[in-house]
C-alpha cells in the first residue's frame, strides 16, 4: 500500500511533471519546423493564463525561441531600451502589419509607434505617405502614434510617461469594446 499503488502520490506527481515538460520540449520544435509557432499570438494567451496549470512551464520553454528585437537604427534601439527601463511591455519591432512595416507594435493592443526623424520623414512624399499609413491603419483598427527622435533625446521621461498612459488607455478601450 505504498507509493506503487497508483494513488497519485509524490512519485506520480513528479513523473507527471517530467512528462509534461518533455511534451512541451518535444511539441515546440515540431511546431517551429512546421511553421506553426507564433510567439506573438501565444503571448496574449499566456498573459491571460497566468496562474493556470502549465502556463509557467510553457512560458519558460518558449524563452529559447525568442530572439532579441530587431532594430535598424539608434533611435529604435533607444526607444526599446527606454521601454524596457520603465517596465512597459516589450513591443515587436519592425513588423509588417496590414501591408506596412511598423517600427514598434503591441499586437494584443493593436497599437503602433512610428519613430520619426526629419531626415527620413521630412520631404513632401514621406509626409503624405506617413499620413496615409496612419489613416489606413486606423481603418483596420490599429491605433498609431508618432514619436520623434528629437523628443526621445530631449524628454525621454515624458515620452515614457505618455506612452504608458496611451497603452493603458488603449487597453481600457479594447476591454470596453470586445
C-alpha positions in Angstrom: 0.0 0.0 0.0 2.9 2.3 -0.6 3.8 4.7 -3.4 3.3 2.0 -6.1 -0.4 1.7 -5.7 -1.2 4.4 -8.3 -2.6 6.7 -5.7 -1.2 9.8 -7.3 1.4 10.3 -4.6 4.5 12.4 -4.8 6.3 10.0 -7.1 3.4 10.1 -9.6 3.2 13.9 -9.4 7.0 14.2 -10.2 6.7 11.7 -13.1 3.7 13.7 -14.4 5.6 17.0 -14.3 8.6 15.5 -16.1 6.3 14.1 -18.7 4.6 17.4 -19.3 7.9 19.2 -19.6 9.1 16.6 -22.1 5.9 17.1 -24.1 6.4 20.8 -24.3 10.0 20.4 -25.3 9.0 18.0 -28.0 6.0 19.9 -29.2 7.6 23.4 -29.6 10.4 22.4 -32.0 7.9 20.4 -34.0 5.6 23.4 -34.2 8.5 25.6 -35.3 9.6 23.2 -38.0 6.0 23.2 -39.4 5.8 27.0 -39.2 3.1 26.9 -36.6 5.0 28.5 -33.7 3.6 32.1 -33.5 5.1 33.7 -30.4 3.2 36.9 -31.0 -0.1 35.1 -30.9 0.9 33.0 -27.9 1.9 35.9 -25.7 -1.5 37.4 -25.1 -2.8 33.9 -24.3 -0.1 33.3 -21.8 -0.8 36.6 -20.2 -4.4 35.7 -19.6 -3.4 32.2 -18.4 -1.2 33.4 -15.5 -1.7 31.0 -12.6 -3.2 28.3 -14.7 -1.5 24.9 -14.6 1.2 24.6 -17.2 1.4 28.3 -18.2 4.6 29.0 -16.3 6.2 25.8 -17.8 5.2 26.9 -21.3 6.5 30.4 -20.8 9.9 29.1 -19.7 10.1 26.6 -22.6 9.3 29.4 -25.1 12.2 31.6 -24.0 14.6 29.7 -26.1 12.6 30.6 -29.2 12.6 34.3 -28.5 15.1 36.5 -30.4 16.2 39.9 -29.5 14.1 42.6 -31.0 15.3 43.6 -34.4 16.2 47.2 -34.6 17.5 49.1 -37.6 18.6 52.4 -36.0 20.0 54.0 -32.9 16.5 55.7 -32.4 14.8 52.3 -32.4 17.4 50.9 -30.0 17.0 53.9 -27.7 13.2 53.5 -27.8 13.4 49.8 -27.0 15.8 50.5 -24.1 13.5 53.2 -22.8 10.5 50.8 -22.9 12.5 48.1 -21.0 13.9 50.6 -18.5 10.5 51.9 -17.4 8.9 48.4 -17.4 6.5 48.7 -20.2 5.6 45.6 -22.3 8.1 45.0 -25.0 6.8 45.6 -28.5 7.6 43.7 -31.6 10.0 45.8 -33.7 10.0 46.3 -37.5 7.0 44.1 -38.1 4.8 44.0 -41.2 1.2 44.7 -40.2 -1.6 45.3 -42.8 1.0 45.8 -45.5 3.1 48.4 -43.6 6.3 47.9 -41.7 5.8 49.2 -38.2 8.6 50.4 -36.0 7.1 49.2 -32.7 3.9 47.2 -32.3 1.9 45.8 -29.4 -0.3 43.1 -31.1 -2.6 42.5 -28.1 -3.4 46.2 -28.0 -3.4 46.8 -31.8 -1.2 49.8 -31.0 1.8 51.0 -33.0 4.5 53.6 -32.6 6.3 55.1 -35.6 9.7 56.7 -34.7 10.3 59.7 -36.9 13.3 61.8 -37.7 13.3 64.7 -40.1 16.0 63.1 -42.2 13.7 60.2 -43.1 10.3 61.8 -43.0 10.9 65.5 -43.9 10.1 65.6 -47.6 6.6 66.1 -49.1 6.3 62.5 -50.4 7.1 61.0 -46.9 4.9 63.5 -45.2 1.9 62.4 -47.4 2.7 58.7 -47.2 3.0 58.8 -43.4 -0.4 60.3 -43.0 -2.0 57.8 -45.4 -0.3 55.0 -43.5 -1.8 56.2 -40.2 -5.2 56.6 -41.8 -5.1 53.1 -43.3 -4.0 51.5 -40.0 -6.8 53.4 -38.2 -9.3 52.0 -40.7 -8.0 48.5 -39.8 -8.5 49.2 -36.0 -4.9 49.9 -35.2 -4.0 53.0 -33.2 -0.7 54.6 -34.0 1.3 57.5 -32.5 4.4 59.2 -33.8 7.4 59.8 -31.6 10.2 62.0 -32.9 13.9 61.4 -32.4 14.1 64.9 -31.1 11.6 64.2 -28.3 13.4 60.9 -27.5 16.6 62.9 -27.0 15.1 65.9 -25.3 12.5 64.4 -23.0 12.7 60.6 -22.6 10.9 60.5 -19.3 7.9 62.4 -20.7 7.9 60.1 -23.8 7.8 57.1 -21.4 5.1 58.6 -19.2 2.9 59.5 -22.2 3.4 56.1 -23.8 2.4 54.3 -20.5 -0.8 56.4 -20.5 -1.5 55.7 -24.2 -1.0 52.0 -23.7 -3.3 51.9 -20.7 -6.0 54.0 -22.5 -5.8 51.6 -25.4 -6.1 48.6 -23.1 -9.2 50.0 -21.4 -10.7 50.9 -24.8 -10.3 47.4 -26.1 -11.6 45.9 -22.9 -14.8 48.0 -23.1 -15.4 47.1 -26.8 -14.8 43.3 -27.0 
